[in-house]
Amino acid sequence: MRLVDVANVLRTRPETVSRWNQGKAFPHPTNERQLLELEWIVEKLADFYTPQEARLWLFSRQKLLHGKTPADLIAEDKSEEVLAAITQLREAVFA
């Protein structure tokens, strides 16, 4: 994911994410937890989506999430809902 995408999910600025990547600053514990959740979710999506498809999925409304976007749910500390939807997708794809 691009820095701007990560920043959008975490509701921060791309410059802030860049400083985290460079080790010039460290995320607040809440942002760090969300960042780790985002990384885990993207890794799960990579099992059946290309990087571009995974990005689109994260920022699009999802029927499995009652019309919410996964990115918004991650930002709201509701990653478990996103992971549950990914499990449903995985079962549909690999069934």
Secondary structure in CASP SS format (residue, H / E / C, confidence):
PFRMAT SS
TARGET T0000
AUTHOR 0000-0000-0000
METHOD secondary structure of the structure
MODEL  1
M C 1.00
R C 1.00
L H 1.00
V H 1.00
D H 1.00
V H 1.00
A H 1.00
N H 1.00
V H 1.00
L H 1.00
R C 1.00
T C 1.00
R C 1.00
P H 1.00
E H 1.00
T H 1.00
V H 1.00
S H 1.00
R H 1.00
W H 1.00
N H 1.00
Q H 1.00
G C 1.00
K C 1.00
A C 1.00
F C 1.00
P C 1.00
H C 1.00
P H 1.00
T H 1.00
N H 1.00
E H 1.00
R H 1.00
Q H 1.00
L H 1.00
L H 1.00
E H 1.00
L H 1.00
E H 1.00
W H 1.00
I H 1.00
V H 1.00
E H 1.00
K H 1.00
L H 1.00
A C 1.00
D C 1.00
F C 1.00
Y C 1.00
T C 1.00
P H 1.00
Q H 1.00
E H 1.00
A H 1.00
R H 1.00
L H 1.00
W H 1.00
L H 1.00
F H 1.00
S C 1.00
R C 1.00
Q E 1.00
K H 1.00
L H 1.00
L H 1.00
H C 1.00
G C 1.00
K E 1.00
T C 1.00
P H 1.00
A H 1.00
D H 1.00
L H 1.00
I H 1.00
A H 1.00
E C 1.00
D C 1.00
K C 1.00
S H 1.00
E H 1.00
E H 1.00
V H 1.00
L H 1.00
A H 1.00
A H 1.00
I H 1.00
T H 1.00
Q H 1.00
L H 1.00
R H 1.00
E H 1.00
A H 1.00
V H 1.00
F C 1.00
A C 1.00
END
